[in-house]
């Protein structure tokens, strides 16, 4: 599947936001698109941090950044939990 252009993505996000604002998101398509867009941003950040970690060093700060990025993704998937921490806090 071909990646949508920046303009196509912006238009889709605007339409999704409009559906939500007008209360016309009956099938939750706007909600799902906005959720997936946010998740994609976090995954892209994780990809960049993982690539940096693998390419340039296995330093403590880089590992911490990678763990924090993973935890953000995990937190998005946990609806309600007493302890949603993926890693032990340092």
Secondary structure, DSSP 4 states (H G I P E B T S, - for coil): -PPPPHHHHHHHHHHHHHHHHTT--TTSHHHHHHHHHHHHHHHHHHHHHHHHHHHH---HHHHHHHHHHHHHHHHHH-SS-S---SS---
